[in-house]
Each structure stands twice: as C-alpha cells, then as structure tokens.
C-alpha cells in the first residue's frame, strides 16, 4: 500500500518528487492524466504504482487517495499563457481538481496534503521581495486558480483538521521540464533553441527579472514539508525560491556561454499576464521548515543544459 501520492507524477515537478521518494525506498503512487505530463517521464519510476487518471473525476481521486498518508499535489495546467487562452480549462484542472482531491483526501483519512502554490499569486505589485503577508494581486486566470487552491487548502485545515502545507514556487526549472511547448518555462525553451543553434525570443525588453529556482531546491522543500511538525506548518503558506533574482538578458548571456550559442536574442511584445519582476523572501520557509537553497542558479542552469544536451 502506497504511503505517498504524487499528483502530476508524469510532469516535471511531480516526477522529480516521486523519483526522490523512490530513491530513499518509499512506497509511492502517482496519478497523471497525461495532458501535459509525458509517459516518457515515468522511465526510471517503474517501482511506483501509476494511475492514468484525472483529478476532475471524484471517483478517480478517491481511488488515488485510498490508503495514502501524505499527498504531494503537483498536478495543474501550469501556464499563464494557456490560462489566458483557456481560463475555463485552467479552472477545471486547477481549482475543481484540487477541491476533488481535498475531499477525497479527507474522506480517505490522508494525514497531510502539500500543495504546489505559485508566485503568480502576488501579481505585479512593485514591492520586492515578495513576502507571505502581502495581499495577493493575481493578474492572470492561472494565478487566480492557484490562489483559489491555496484558500481551499487553508479552509480544509481549519474546518476538517486535514494537515495542509502550501509552498509557493518561484520560476522552477531543471531536467524533465518540457522544452517543446509554447507554454513551457522560458529556460527550457531557451536551452532547447540555443543548443540547436536557433534564436530564442525574449518577450519584452529582457530587463524583467525572475527568482529562478532549480528543481532540487523544490524537491528538498517538499520533503521537508512532509516531515515538519503539524503544529508549525499545518495551514501555512510559504515561499520556495532562492531569494535572488536575475534578468532575462543576464540569463541569456549565461546560457550563451553554457550552450556555445553565438547569436543574439530576438525580442517580442510582452505577453499578457506576465509579471515584471519576481523575488522571494524565503525567511519563513527557513523558520518553519529549515529550508535553504541547496543548488544556486548558475549551477542549476549548468546541470540543466547538460541534461538537455545529453538528449535525456
């Protein structure tokens, strides 16, 4: 019987969490509807029980939660541009799916649910760094949907006693992130194009900044959140990032060295729903979880480029 459930297990972050759990010998169940997750990401996870299922179906949520102690909820349609194009689809797969999962977890006696929140909830307010006590100001349907999931987590902790922890991720990147979609993360797209000698496009002037967070830091935070005392973390929300930022122009320059790309970037119009600057205050995660970044940006980018170069 699985102790852990990972939703979105065939996706970038879910796959990485599942792999870390399996590496330490845990019993893991994964569920993914394969809309954005890839079956190829399950290679190496053969000891995980896998359900091809959809969290928008309450019955499949119930089956996935049966016998589970801790849930890592990573499943979502994680894209601002996609949400602008299809807000109803984003709501279905982020909000409805999350509520279904929480109901199933409550009914199955799950002890703790750890939720992948998003820094997009802060919106485009100019104050930096972003702290958890700031009022949210979402500017895209995706941000609204992820924030709604946070509020459901908090409500289920207060009303039903289900232990919930929300981790607000900032611009996660690394191996297994899909570089082929228009909706993919900027670093995944840049790596693929520049390694192929193709010109990448920066939307805006390139001076927008991000707190890019390498995947190992996110996995580390999730494992800490699973083991932290309930009296410290249940019902809490905290940032998971590096506490530093870099512009897209600077990022392009670093990537040019790593990929040996010898061209320039193209520039396009800013995309609707994108924020200008992002930087996290990570003190609360340090206080509640003992979290601190274990891989810095440049080392993470080097590892990521090496992974894409290997054709993994």
C-alpha positions in Angstrom: 0.0 0.0 0.0 1.4 3.4 -1.0 2.4 5.8 1.7 2.8 8.7 -0.6 0.6 10.0 -3.5 2.1 12.3 -6.1 -0.3 14.1 -8.4 1.0 15.1 -11.8 3.6 12.3 -11.4 4.4 12.3 -15.2 5.1 16.0 -15.1 8.3 18.0 -14.4 8.0 18.6 -10.7 5.8 15.6 -9.8 8.2 13.3 -11.5 11.2 14.8 -9.6 9.5 14.4 -6.2 8.4 10.8 -7.0 12.0 9.9 -8.0 13.4 11.3 -4.8 10.9 9.4 -2.7 11.6 6.1 -4.6 15.4 6.7 -4.2 15.0 6.5 -0.4 12.9 3.4 -0.6 9.4 4.8 -0.1 6.2 3.3 -1.3 4.7 5.8 -3.9 1.6 6.0 -6.0 1.4 8.5 -8.9 -1.5 9.8 -10.9 -1.5 11.9 -14.1 -3.9 12.5 -16.9 -1.0 13.0 -19.4 -2.4 16.2 -20.8 0.9 17.9 -20.1 2.7 15.0 -18.4 4.7 12.6 -20.5 4.7 8.8 -20.3 8.5 9.0 -21.1 9.0 10.8 -17.7 7.9 7.6 -16.0 11.0 5.8 -17.2 13.1 5.1 -14.1 10.0 5.2 -11.9 8.9 1.6 -12.5 8.6 0.8 -8.8 5.9 3.5 -8.5 2.3 2.4 -8.7 0.9 4.6 -11.6 -2.7 5.5 -12.3 -3.5 7.2 -15.6 -6.4 9.2 -14.3 -7.9 12.7 -14.0 -8.4 14.6 -10.7 -11.5 16.2 -12.2 -13.2 12.8 -11.6 -14.0 12.5 -7.9 -14.0 8.7 -8.2 -10.5 8.6 -9.5 -9.4 11.0 -6.7 -10.9 8.6 -4.2 -9.1 5.6 -5.7 -5.8 7.5 -5.8 -6.1 8.6 -2.1 -7.0 5.2 -0.7 -4.5 4.1 2.0 -2.3 7.1 1.5 -0.7 9.1 4.3 0.8 12.1 2.5 -0.1 13.7 -0.8 2.1 15.9 -2.9 -0.3 17.8 -5.1 1.7 19.0 -8.2 -0.9 18.4 -10.9 -2.1 21.6 -12.7 -2.3 23.3 -16.1 0.7 25.3 -15.1 0.9 28.1 -17.7 -0.1 31.8 -17.7 -0.4 32.0 -21.5 -2.5 28.8 -21.6 -4.8 30.2 -18.9 -5.3 33.4 -20.9 -6.3 31.3 -23.9 -8.5 28.9 -21.9 -9.5 30.2 -18.5 -12.2 27.6 -18.1 -9.9 24.7 -18.7 -7.4 26.1 -16.2 -10.1 26.5 -13.6 -11.3 22.9 -14.2 -7.8 21.3 -13.9 -6.5 23.6 -11.1 -9.5 24.6 -8.9 -12.1 21.8 -9.4 -9.3 19.1 -9.4 -7.9 20.5 -6.2 -11.2 20.5 -4.4 -11.9 17.0 -5.6 -8.6 15.9 -4.3 -9.1 17.5 -0.9 -12.5 15.9 -0.4 -11.0 12.5 -1.3 -8.1 13.0 1.0 -10.3 14.0 3.9 -12.6 11.0 3.3 -9.7 8.6 3.0 -8.0 9.7 6.2 -5.0 11.2 4.5 -2.9 13.0 7.1 -1.2 15.8 5.1 -1.6 17.4 1.7 1.3 19.5 0.3 0.3 21.9 -2.4 2.2 23.4 -5.3 1.3 27.1 -5.0 2.5 29.7 -7.4 4.4 33.1 -7.0 2.0 34.4 -9.7 -0.5 34.9 -6.8 1.5 38.0 -5.8 0.8 39.6 -9.2 2.7 42.6 -10.5 3.0 44.8 -7.3 6.3 46.6 -7.3 7.4 45.8 -3.7 10.3 43.3 -3.6 11.0 40.8 -2.2 7.6 39.1 -2.0 6.6 38.1 1.5 3.8 35.8 2.5 2.0 38.6 4.5 1.5 40.7 1.3 -2.0 40.8 -0.1 -2.3 38.7 -3.3 -3.0 40.5 -6.5 -3.3 37.9 -9.3 -3.3 39.2 -12.9 -3.9 36.0 -14.9 -6.6 33.3 -14.7 -3.8 30.8 -13.8 -2.8 32.9 -10.8 -6.4 33.2 -9.7 -6.8 29.4 -10.0 -3.7 28.7 -8.0 -4.7 31.2 -5.3 -8.1 29.6 -5.1 -6.4 26.2 -4.4 -4.4 27.8 -1.6 -7.5 29.0 0.0 -9.1 25.6 -0.2 -6.0 24.2 1.5 -6.3 26.6 4.3 -10.1 26.0 4.7 -9.7 22.2 4.9 -7.0 22.6 7.6 -9.3 24.9 9.6 -12.6 23.1 9.1 -11.7 19.4 8.8 -8.3 19.2 10.6 -6.6 18.0 7.4 -2.9 19.0 7.6 -2.1 21.2 4.6 1.0 23.0 3.6 1.2 25.4 0.7 4.6 26.0 -1.0 4.6 29.0 -3.4 7.1 28.1 -6.1 9.1 30.8 -7.9 10.0 30.0 -11.6 11.1 26.4 -11.2 13.5 24.9 -13.9 15.6 21.9 -14.4 15.7 18.4 -16.1 12.5 16.9 -17.3 10.9 20.3 -18.0 9.2 20.1 -21.4 11.1 22.4 -23.8 8.8 21.8 -26.8 5.6 23.6 -26.0 4.7 27.3 -26.5 3.6 27.1 -22.9 6.8 25.7 -21.5 9.1 27.5 -19.0 11.4 30.1 -20.5 14.6 28.4 -19.5 13.5 25.1 -21.0 12.7 26.8 -24.3 15.9 28.8 -24.3 18.0 25.7 -23.6 16.4 23.7 -26.5 16.6 26.5 -29.0 20.2 27.7 -28.2 21.6 24.1 -28.1 20.1 23.7 -31.6 21.6 26.9 -32.8 18.2 28.6 -33.0 17.4 32.1 -32.0 15.4 32.4 -28.7 12.8 35.1 -28.2 12.6 37.3 -25.2 9.1 38.8 -24.7 9.6 42.4 -23.5 12.8 44.3 -23.1 14.6 41.5 -21.2 15.1 43.6 -18.1 12.3 41.8 -16.3 13.7 39.6 -13.5 13.0 36.3 -12.0 13.9 34.3 -8.9 14.7 31.2 -10.9 14.6 28.1 -8.7 16.4 24.9 -9.6 14.2 21.8 -9.2 16.4 20.2 -6.5 15.5 23.1 -4.2 11.8 22.5 -4.7 12.1 18.7 -4.1 14.1 19.5 -0.9 11.4 21.9 0.3 8.6 19.3 -0.3 10.4 16.6 1.6 10.9 19.0 4.5 7.3 19.9 4.4 6.2 16.3 4.6 8.2 15.8 7.8 7.7 19.1 9.6 5.7 19.2 12.8 2.0 19.8 12.2 1.8 22.5 14.9 4.4 24.5 13.0 3.2 24.1 9.4 -0.4 23.0 9.1 -2.5 25.6 7.4 0.6 27.6 6.5 1.8 29.0 3.2 5.5 29.8 2.4 7.7 30.8 -0.5 10.1 28.3 -2.0 12.8 30.0 -4.1 16.4 31.2 -3.8 16.0 34.7 -2.6 17.9 36.2 -5.5 17.0 37.3 -9.0 18.4 37.7 -12.4 17.1 39.5 -15.6 16.3 37.6 -18.7 19.0 39.5 -20.6 21.6 38.3 -18.0 20.2 34.8 -18.1 20.6 34.8 -21.9 24.2 35.8 -21.5 24.9 33.0 -19.1 23.2 30.5 -21.4 25.1 31.7 -24.4 28.3 30.7 -22.6 26.9 27.3 -21.5 25.4 26.4 -24.9 28.1 27.9 -27.1 25.3 29.8 -29.0 26.9 32.6 -31.0 23.8 34.7 -31.9 21.6 37.3 -30.3 18.2 37.0 -28.9 15.1 38.2 -30.7 12.6 40.5 -28.8 8.9 40.3 -28.9 5.9 42.1 -27.4 5.3 41.4 -23.6 2.9 38.6 -23.0 -0.5 39.3 -21.3 -0.5 38.1 -17.7 3.3 38.0 -17.3 4.7 39.9 -14.3 7.6 42.3 -14.5 9.8 41.3 -11.5 9.9 38.4 -9.1 11.9 37.9 -6.0 11.1 35.9 -2.9 11.7 36.4 0.8 12.4 32.8 1.9 12.8 33.5 5.6 9.5 31.9 6.6 10.4 28.6 4.9 13.7 28.7 6.7 11.9 29.3 10.0 9.1 26.7 9.6 10.9 24.0 7.5 14.6 24.7 8.0 14.7 25.3 4.2 17.6 26.9 2.4 18.5 26.5 -1.2 20.9 23.6 -1.9 21.7 24.5 -5.6 22.3 28.0 -6.8 21.1 29.4 -10.1 24.2 29.1 -12.2 25.0 25.6 -11.1 21.4 24.6 -11.7 21.5 26.1 -15.1 24.7 24.2 -15.9 23.1 20.9 -14.8 20.0 21.7 -16.9 21.9 22.5 -20.1 24.0 19.3 -19.6 20.7 17.3 -19.3 19.2 18.8 -22.4 22.4 18.4 -24.3 22.5 14.7 -23.4 19.1 14.2 -25.1 17.7 12.6 -22.0 
